[in-house]
Amino acid sequence: MKIPFSTEAFFGVFETYNSSVFPLQFLIMAFGIITVILLHSGSRYKNTAISYFLAFVWLWTGILYHLLHFTAINMAAYSFGILFILQGLFFILELSRKRLNFFFPGGFAGYTGYFFVWFGLLIYPLISYFAKGSWAGTIALGLPCPTTIFTFGLLMLTSRAMPRYLLIIPSIWTIIGTGAAVNFGVYQDYMMLLSAVVANIYLLKRKRITK
């Protein structure tokens, strides 16, 4: 399928986005680190805080990136923005249902999910930074692909009450977003594809319990 914009235009959107939101992208990463710390805490509020943060980054990406920036070069970004906003609203909905319980279980799921969380949070933007040579073109949490990897990782660190429909939109975006790896050389996006496959296999095969 022919991409309706150039490589220069694609990366130019990230530069425009980073300039317009600076320094909030670093604050988002800081809150991401706090989210990981909360994951290991015994706080009674950790499930609420982590769910709110997931809702926030999906809403932020849908509105601040897709609708306000990516639409400048790709009209399909209006649809992408709606998908990301819906995912953010789904996380808010699950707050009232109390079906998202986060913890570090150890074993395959724990360490694999944990790796995906840190990849989306720190490793992805570091690779992006060194590839572009400046913060202006860096792709970090709050942008679609690292946010998706981060989300798949956290969903692997949930109890069996987690509703499986939360996998749908991140999986759809994985199919769409992997094109960046193929067409624009954003090779860290292949980790998004791996995280989607691993998270879906693990979470869909895991026996679900309801409350």
Backbone as CSV, one residue per row, in Angstrom:
resi,resn,N_x,N_y,N_z,CA_x,CA_y,CA_z,C_x,C_y,C_z
1,MET,0.841,-1.197,0.000,0.000,0.000,0.000,0.878,1.248,0.000
2,LYS,0.561,2.196,-0.861,1.351,3.421,-0.985,1.119,4.330,0.217
3,ILE,2.202,4.783,0.817,2.123,5.696,1.946,1.884,7.110,1.419
4,PRO,0.882,7.820,1.946,0.514,9.135,1.385,1.381,10.300,1.845
5,PHE,2.575,10.029,2.388,3.456,11.106,2.831,4.888,10.608,2.787
6,SER,5.822,11.546,2.786,7.234,11.195,2.672,7.845,10.868,4.036
7,THR,9.039,10.290,3.976,9.782,10.009,5.207,10.056,11.305,5.965
8,GLU,10.428,12.356,5.223,10.724,13.644,5.855,9.497,14.211,6.556
9,ALA,8.329,14.091,5.911,7.090,14.592,6.518,6.732,13.781,7.759
10,PHE,6.951,12.474,7.700,6.638,11.589,8.824,7.435,11.989,10.065
11,PHE,8.747,12.118,9.912,9.576,12.482,11.059,9.405,13.953,11.432
12,GLY,9.018,14.770,10.469,8.774,16.175,10.760,7.623,16.377,11.723
13,VAL,6.633,15.492,11.670,5.503,15.578,12.599,5.978,15.372,14.029
14,PHE,6.895,14.429,14.234,7.415,14.195,15.581,8.169,15.426,16.091
15,GLU,8.930,16.060,15.203,9.663,17.249,15.607,8.713,18.383,15.983
16,THR,7.659,18.551,15.191,6.667,19.586,15.500,5.960,19.286,16.815
17,TYR,5.576,18.029,17.001,4.917,17.609,18.240,5.819,17.871,19.444
18,ASN,7.070,17.414,19.373,7.987,17.574,20.499,8.213,19.033,20.848
19,SER,8.307,19.871,19.838,8.499,21.302,20.094,7.269,21.925,20.755
20,SER,6.088,21.486,20.335,4.861,22.107,20.833,4.513,21.678,22.252
21,VAL,4.884,20.455,22.645,4.501,19.971,23.983,5.639,20.078,24.999
22,PHE,6.846,20.420,24.547,7.988,20.502,25.455,7.678,21.390,26.674
23,PRO,8.020,20.954,27.906,8.763,19.752,28.281,7.861,18.617,28.779
24,LEU,6.586,18.636,28.385,5.624,17.690,28.956,5.926,16.243,28.611
25,GLN,6.614,15.991,27.484,6.940,14.603,27.145,7.852,13.972,28.194
26,PHE,8.714,14.801,28.810,9.589,14.283,29.861,8.807,14.043,31.155
27,LEU,7.801,14.857,31.385,6.944,14.655,32.551,6.140,13.362,32.401
28,ILE,5.684,13.069,31.184,4.963,11.826,30.935,5.859,10.626,31.225
29,MET,7.106,10.697,30.782,8.046,9.602,31.058,8.277,9.457,32.555
30,ALA,8.360,10.579,33.266,8.556,10.533,34.713,7.371,9.854,35.397
31,PHE,6.165,10.182,34.957,4.985,9.525,35.520,4.955,8.048,35.147
32,GLY,5.503,7.713,33.975,5.604,6.301,33.603,6.484,5.532,34.563
33,ILE,7.590,6.142,34.966,8.486,5.512,35.938,7.779,5.356,37.282
34,ILE,7.025,6.377,37.688,6.260,6.295,38.933,5.245,5.143,38.853
35,THR,4.672,4.956,37.662,3.722,3.854,37.465,4.383,2.514,37.730
36,VAL,5.617,2.342,37.251,6.336,1.086,37.485,6.631,0.910,38.968
37,ILE,6.994,1.984,39.626,7.246,1.924,41.071,5.971,1.512,41.807
38,LEU,4.843,2.089,41.409,3.559,1.744,42.024,3.216,0.275,41.826
39,LEU,3.622,-0.266,40.673,3.352,-1.670,40.365,3.882,-2.590,41.467
40,HIS,5.000,-2.192,42.054,5.641,-3.021,43.089,5.214,-2.626,44.499
41,SER,4.359,-1.624,44.609,3.985,-1.132,45.927,2.762,-1.874,46.468
42,GLY,2.527,-1.671,47.732,1.335,-2.234,48.343,0.227,-1.214,48.493
43,SER,0.340,-0.114,47.777,-0.635,0.966,47.902,-2.028,0.506,47.463
44,ARG,-3.013,0.891,48.209,-4.396,0.543,47.872,-4.879,1.312,46.648
45,TYR,-4.136,2.352,46.283,-4.540,3.191,45.159,-3.791,2.855,43.859
46,LYS,-2.928,1.841,43.887,-2.067,1.620,42.724,-2.856,1.220,41.478
47,ASN,-3.905,0.404,41.617,-4.687,0.008,40.446,-5.382,1.211,39.813
48,THR,-5.889,2.089,40.659,-6.537,3.306,40.163,-5.528,4.210,39.478
49,ALA,-4.373,4.399,40.103,-3.363,5.302,39.552,-2.831,4.783,38.216
50,ILE,-2.542,3.486,38.132,-2.009,2.914,36.888,-3.062,2.978,35.785
51,SER,-4.311,2.682,36.126,-5.392,2.749,35.132,-5.584,4.164,34.622
52,TYR,-5.540,5.139,35.531,-5.672,6.541,35.125,-4.520,6.953,34.211
53,PHE,-3.324,6.473,34.528,-2.184,6.841,33.686,-2.318,6.234,32.291
54,LEU,-2.741,4.977,32.211,-2.964,4.364,30.902,-4.034,5.124,30.127
55,ALA,-5.117,5.475,30.820,-6.165,6.261,30.162,-5.597,7.582,29.652
56,PHE,-4.796,8.228,30.489,-4.223,9.522,30.117,-3.346,9.428,28.880
57,VAL,-2.410,8.453,28.831,-1.484,8.416,27.694,-2.195,8.066,26.395
58,TRP,-3.265,7.255,26.461,-4.006,6.955,25.235,-4.827,8.158,24.788
59,LEU,-5.438,8.864,25.722,-6.169,10.080,25.362,-5.212,11.147,24.839
60,TRP,-4.090,11.311,25.506,-3.075,12.283,25.093,-2.614,11.990,23.661
61,THR,-2.274,10.721,23.390,-1.789,10.356,22.068,-2.858,10.578,21.003
62,GLY,-4.095,10.211,21.336,-5.181,10.390,20.385,-5.419,11.843,20.038
63,ILE,-5.392,12.698,21.059,-5.714,14.115,20.848,-4.485,14.917,20.432
64,LEU,-3.428,14.869,21.249,-2.264,15.737,21.020,-1.435,15.313,19.821
65,TYR,-1.317,14.000,19.598,-0.512,13.577,18.443,-1.369,13.381,17.192
66,HIS,-2.312,12.439,17.259,-3.063,12.106,16.053,-3.902,13.268,15.535
67,LEU,-4.776,13.800,16.382,-5.719,14.810,15.909,-5.078,16.170,15.661
68,LEU,-4.140,16.566,16.518,-3.574,17.903,16.402,-2.300,17.980,15.563
69,HIS,-1.645,16.836,15.322,-0.390,16.890,14.573,-0.360,15.952,13.362
70,PHE,-0.686,14.685,13.553,-0.540,13.718,12.457,-1.535,13.981,11.328
71,THR,-2.684,14.597,11.645,-3.673,14.912,10.615,-3.134,15.903,9.586
72,ALA,-2.056,16.600,9.921,-1.472,17.558,8.984,-0.928,16.874,7.735
73,ILE,-0.561,15.587,7.853,-0.018,14.876,6.690,-0.817,13.636,6.323
74,ASN,-1.759,13.242,7.178,-2.488,11.997,6.926,-3.912,12.119,7.468
75,MET,-4.892,12.167,6.580,-6.281,12.317,7.000,-6.780,11.106,7.794
76,ALA,-6.131,9.950,7.587,-6.513,8.751,8.339,-6.262,8.928,9.829
77,ALA,-5.443,9.905,10.185,-5.134,10.156,11.600,-6.375,10.543,12.397
78,TYR,-7.414,11.057,11.731,-8.663,11.326,12.451,-9.244,10.021,12.990
79,SER,-9.207,8.977,12.173,-9.686,7.663,12.621,-8.776,7.093,13.697
80,PHE,-7.454,7.260,13.508,-6.509,6.769,14.514,-6.747,7.471,15.857
81,GLY,-6.977,8.774,15.796,-7.219,9.529,17.015,-8.442,9.029,17.755
82,ILE,-9.499,8.726,17.010,-10.720,8.213,17.630,-10.450,6.877,18.308
83,LEU,-9.662,6.007,17.661,-9.331,4.714,18.258,-8.580,4.899,19.574
84,PHE,-7.612,5.792,19.581,-6.823,6.001,20.797,-7.671,6.626,21.904
85,ILE,-8.543,7.534,21.539,-9.435,8.129,22.540,-10.366,7.074,23.121
86,LEU,-10.885,6.201,22.264,-11.746,5.112,22.753,-11.002,4.230,23.740
87,GLN,-9.746,3.895,23.424,-8.978,3.048,24.337,-8.793,3.738,25.675
88,GLY,-8.532,5.038,25.652,-8.418,5.775,26.906,-9.703,5.737,27.702
89,LEU,-10.837,5.880,27.015,-12.135,5.818,27.691,-12.417,4.421,28.230
90,PHE,-11.943,3.401,27.530,-12.118,2.027,28.022,-11.387,1.834,29.354
91,PHE,-10.187,2.400,29.465,-9.461,2.281,30.735,-10.210,3.017,31.848
92,ILE,-10.817,4.154,31.531,-11.614,4.869,32.534,-12.835,4.038,32.929
93,LEU,-13.469,3.404,31.940,-14.619,2.549,32.220,-14.251,1.416,33.170
94,GLU,-13.078,0.829,32.949,-12.672,-0.294,33.794,-12.345,0.131,35.215
95,LEU,-12.113,1.421,35.438,-11.917,1.904,36.801,-13.161,1.659,37.643
96,SER,-14.328,1.896,37.044,-15.577,1.708,37.787,-15.890,0.231,37.979
97,ARG,-15.415,-0.597,37.056,-15.681,-2.042,37.151,-14.665,-2.771,38.032
98,LYS,-13.544,-2.109,38.284,-12.492,-2.636,39.171,-11.996,-4.004,38.735
99,ARG,-11.793,-4.155,37.425,-11.296,-5.430,36.904,-9.825,-5.380,36.522
100,LEU,-9.197,-4.226,36.709,-7.779,-4.107,36.402,-6.976,-4.087,37.696
101,ASN,-6.307,-5.185,37.957,-5.490,-5.323,39.154,-4.064,-5.627,38.710
102,PHE,-3.150,-4.700,38.990,-1.780,-4.808,38.504,-0.858,-5.342,39.593
103,PHE,0.048,-6.219,39.197,1.040,-6.748,40.124,2.149,-7.401,39.313
104,PHE,3.260,-7.696,39.968,4.374,-8.364,39.304,4.350,-9.839,39.689
105,PRO,3.937,-10.728,38.772,3.744,-12.129,39.136,5.003,-12.980,39.069
106,GLY,6.107,-12.428,38.525,7.286,-13.243,38.307,7.055,-14.203,37.148
107,GLY,7.969,-15.121,36.942,7.804,-16.091,35.878,7.846,-15.450,34.491
108,PHE,7.431,-16.218,33.492,7.469,-15.746,32.104,6.669,-14.465,31.920
109,ALA,5.421,-14.480,32.378,4.546,-13.318,32.176,5.115,-12.081,32.850
110,GLY,5.595,-12.252,34.067,6.095,-11.109,34.814,7.303,-10.464,34.147
111,TYR,8.316,-11.276,33.843,9.544,-10.713,33.297,9.386,-10.247,31.853
112,THR,8.558,-10.944,31.086,8.331,-10.514,29.705,7.520,-9.223,29.671
113,GLY,6.440,-9.173,30.439,5.653,-7.950,30.513,6.477,-6.794,31.036
114,TYR,7.300,-7.073,32.029,8.161,-6.043,32.611,9.134,-5.498,31.577
115,PHE,9.683,-6.383,30.747,10.592,-5.946,29.688,9.872,-5.041,28.697
116,PHE,8.649,-5.419,28.297,7.895,-4.584,27.363,7.597,-3.212,27.957
117,VAL,7.277,-3.178,29.247,7.021,-1.894,29.915,8.243,-0.993,29.817
118,TRP,9.407,-1.531,30.174,10.624,-0.714,30.159,11.082,-0.399,28.741
119,PHE,10.781,-1.291,27.802,11.138,-0.995,26.419,10.355,0.218,25.920
120,GLY,9.043,0.211,26.142,8.233,1.347,25.713,8.572,2.623,26.451
121,LEU,8.939,2.479,27.711,9.173,3.643,28.563,10.543,4.280,28.346
122,LEU,11.606,3.479,28.240,12.951,4.031,28.173,13.779,3.563,26.974
123,ILE,13.727,2.255,26.671,14.605,1.736,25.611,14.201,2.273,24.247
124,TYR,12.899,2.286,23.962,12.416,2.807,22.683,12.865,4.259,22.455
125,PRO,12.594,5.172,23.389,13.028,6.552,23.149,14.543,6.718,23.077
126,LEU,15.300,5.889,23.802,16.754,5.972,23.717,17.241,5.576,22.325
127,ILE,16.681,4.498,21.787,17.031,4.094,20.420,16.673,5.207,19.448
128,SER,15.489,5.777,19.628,15.031,6.855,18.761,15.938,8.073,18.869
129,TYR,16.335,8.409,20.081,17.199,9.570,20.292,18.538,9.399,19.579
130,PHE,19.178,8.240,19.754,20.483,8.028,19.133,20.378,7.899,17.615
131,ALA,19.224,7.410,17.141,19.030,7.315,15.692,18.873,8.690,15.060
132,LYS,18.180,9.607,15.761,17.926,10.942,15.210,18.980,11.961,15.630
133,GLY,19.648,11.708,16.752,20.705,12.607,17.186,20.241,13.830,17.946
134,SER,18.939,13.900,18.258,18.425,15.036,19.035,17.098,14.662,19.663
135,TRP,16.719,15.422,20.698,15.457,15.142,21.374,14.268,15.506,20.489
136,ALA,14.472,16.432,19.550,13.358,16.940,18.745,12.683,15.845,17.924
137,GLY,13.459,14.892,17.440,12.884,13.820,16.641,12.653,12.543,17.407
138,THR,12.820,12.591,18.735,12.699,11.391,19.558,11.245,10.972,19.720
139,ILE,11.003,9.679,19.569,9.661,9.102,19.734,9.613,8.459,21.111
140,ALA,8.758,8.973,21.980,8.724,8.516,23.370,7.298,8.238,23.816
141,LEU,7.164,7.796,25.056,5.853,7.532,25.637,4.966,8.764,25.478
142,GLY,3.716,8.537,25.081,2.833,9.638,24.723,2.678,9.732,23.223
143,LEU,3.483,8.939,22.504,3.352,8.766,21.064,2.929,7.319,20.807
144,PRO,2.334,7.023,19.664,1.577,5.771,19.494,2.321,4.472,19.770
145,CYS,3.481,4.267,19.150,4.094,2.938,19.229,4.703,2.611,20.594
146,PRO,5.502,3.510,21.204,5.975,3.184,22.554,4.837,3.061,23.562
147,THR,3.781,3.851,23.383,2.618,3.745,24.273,1.969,2.378,24.136
148,THR,1.900,1.851,22.929,1.298,0.538,22.695,2.131,-0.568,23.321
149,ILE,3.449,-0.505,23.144,4.331,-1.518,23.759,4.212,-1.473,25.277
150,PHE,4.261,-0.276,25.840,4.123,-0.061,27.285,2.811,-0.656,27.791
151,THR,1.742,-0.464,27.028,0.418,-0.957,27.429,0.351,-2.471,27.395
152,PHE,0.868,-3.084,26.335,0.876,-4.547,26.278,1.637,-5.123,27.479
153,GLY,2.748,-4.480,27.829,3.516,-4.952,28.973,2.722,-4.888,30.262
154,LEU,2.051,-3.766,30.503,1.265,-3.632,31.734,0.078,-4.595,31.756
155,LEU,-0.551,-4.820,30.609,-1.687,-5.742,30.576,-1.252,-7.173,30.907
156,MET,0.005,-7.503,30.619,0.519,-8.817,31.002,0.740,-8.912,32.505
157,LEU,0.740,-7.769,33.186,0.968,-7.734,34.634,-0.337,-7.467,35.375
158,THR,-1.390,-8.130,34.928,-2.712,-7.983,35.539,-3.205,-9.321,36.050
159,SER,-4.249,-9.261,36.860,-4.902,-10.486,37.311,-5.757,-11.057,36.187
160,ARG,-6.287,-12.238,36.393,-7.069,-12.919,35.357,-8.454,-12.316,35.154
161,ALA,-8.790,-11.296,35.926,-10.075,-10.622,35.720,-10.001,-9.584,34.600
162,MET,-8.802,-9.374,34.040,-8.644,-8.350,33.009,-9.534,-8.633,31.798
163,PRO,-10.344,-7.649,31.369,-11.202,-7.856,30.196,-10.379,-7.886,28.909
164,ARG,-10.604,-8.886,28.093,-9.769,-9.108,26.909,-10.019,-8.088,25.808
165,TYR,-11.141,-7.398,25.839,-11.401,-6.423,24.778,-10.384,-5.288,24.787
166,LEU,-9.675,-5.115,25.912,-8.652,-4.075,25.989,-7.470,-4.349,25.062
167,LEU,-7.401,-5.567,24.526,-6.326,-5.910,23.598,-6.639,-5.497,22.162
168,ILE,-7.898,-5.219,21.867,-8.315,-5.053,20.470,-7.672,-3.833,19.815
169,ILE,-7.847,-2.655,20.391,-7.331,-1.433,19.764,-5.805,-1.414,19.716
170,PRO,-5.101,-1.786,20.802,-3.639,-1.867,20.677,-3.195,-2.833,19.579
171,SER,-3.934,-3.922,19.391,-3.580,-4.881,18.344,-3.831,-4.297,16.952
172,ILE,-4.931,-3.566,16.810,-5.214,-2.895,15.531,-4.104,-1.903,15.211
173,TRP,-3.708,-1.117,16.221,-2.650,-0.146,15.973,-1.336,-0.832,15.626
174,THR,-1.072,-1.983,16.225,0.153,-2.717,15.916,0.224,-3.040,14.428
175,ILE,-0.888,-3.477,13.867,-0.929,-3.798,12.436,-0.661,-2.547,11.604
176,ILE,-1.268,-1.442,12.009,-1.086,-0.177,11.278,0.325,0.371,11.485
177,GLY,0.738,0.418,12.735,1.990,1.088,13.076,3.235,0.345,12.664
178,THR,3.155,-0.977,12.499,4.328,-1.733,12.083,4.796,-1.298,10.700
179,GLY,3.897,-0.684,9.939,4.287,-0.156,8.641,5.403,0.858,8.739
180,ALA,5.494,1.562,9.873,6.575,2.536,10.054,7.928,1.840,10.074
181,ALA,7.973,0.658,10.690,9.217,-0.092,10.734,9.636,-0.520,9.334
182,VAL,8.655,-0.905,8.533,8.929,-1.392,7.183,9.289,-0.246,6.243
183,ASN,8.523,0.843,6.307,8.667,1.922,5.330,9.651,3.019,5.727
184,PHE,9.823,3.248,7.033,10.620,4.390,7.463,11.827,4.013,8.319
185,GLY,12.070,2.734,8.490,13.247,2.313,9.237,13.178,2.546,10.723
186,VAL,11.950,2.567,11.287,11.808,2.679,12.746,11.832,1.250,13.293
187,TYR,13.036,0.693,13.374,13.167,-0.738,13.623,12.702,-1.162,15.005
188,GLN,12.681,-0.220,15.970,12.201,-0.579,17.300,10.705,-0.893,17.294
189,ASP,10.006,-0.542,16.206,8.585,-0.870,16.121,8.345,-2.366,15.932
190,TYR,9.380,-3.104,15.538,9.223,-4.558,15.474,8.971,-5.127,16.864
191,MET,9.443,-4.422,17.897,9.156,-4.854,19.264,7.677,-4.697,19.580
192,MET,7.014,-3.738,18.946,5.570,-3.590,19.128,4.851,-4.831,18.599
193,LEU,5.295,-5.301,17.433,4.699,-6.509,16.859,4.939,-7.702,17.775
194,LEU,6.150,-7.834,18.295,6.453,-8.945,19.206,5.621,-8.843,20.474
195,SER,5.507,-7.643,21.047,4.733,-7.483,22.283,3.263,-7.821,22.049
196,ALA,2.734,-7.454,20.873,1.336,-7.750,20.558,1.109,-9.248,20.458
197,VAL,2.011,-9.942,19.764,1.861,-11.389,19.595,1.964,-12.100,20.941
198,VAL,2.989,-11.758,21.716,3.200,-12.426,23.004,2.059,-12.131,23.967
199,ALA,1.649,-10.856,24.073,0.582,-10.487,25.010,-0.734,-11.140,24.627
200,ASN,-1.055,-11.148,23.331,-2.317,-11.759,22.906,-2.329,-13.259,23.160
201,ILE,-1.242,-13.937,22.823,-1.195,-15.386,23.059,-1.315,-15.684,24.542
202,TYR,-0.539,-14.972,25.349,-0.559,-15.230,26.790,-1.910,-14.894,27.412
203,LEU,-2.423,-13.706,27.125,-3.639,-13.252,27.803,-4.894,-13.946,27.284
204,LEU,-4.911,-14.330,26.011,-6.093,-15.012,25.482,-6.120,-16.482,25.892
205,LYS,-4.946,-17.065,26.107,-4.898,-18.461,26.548,-5.070,-18.590,28.058
206,ARG,-4.751,-17.518,28.788,-4.857,-17.550,30.239,-6.307,-17.719,30.653
207,LYS,-6.561,-18.624,31.532,-7.931,-18.845,31.987,-8.441,-17.606,32.699
208,ARG,-9.585,-17.139,32.265,-10.134,-15.888,32.810,-11.057,-16.170,33.977
209,ILE,-10.989,-15.326,34.998,-11.941,-15.412,36.099,-12.706,-14.105,36.154
210,THR,-13.928,-14.152,36.494,-14.758,-12.955,36.578,-15.120,-12.686,38.020
211,LYS,-15.483,-11.445,38.272,-15.881,-11.062,39.627,-17.378,-10.960,39.708
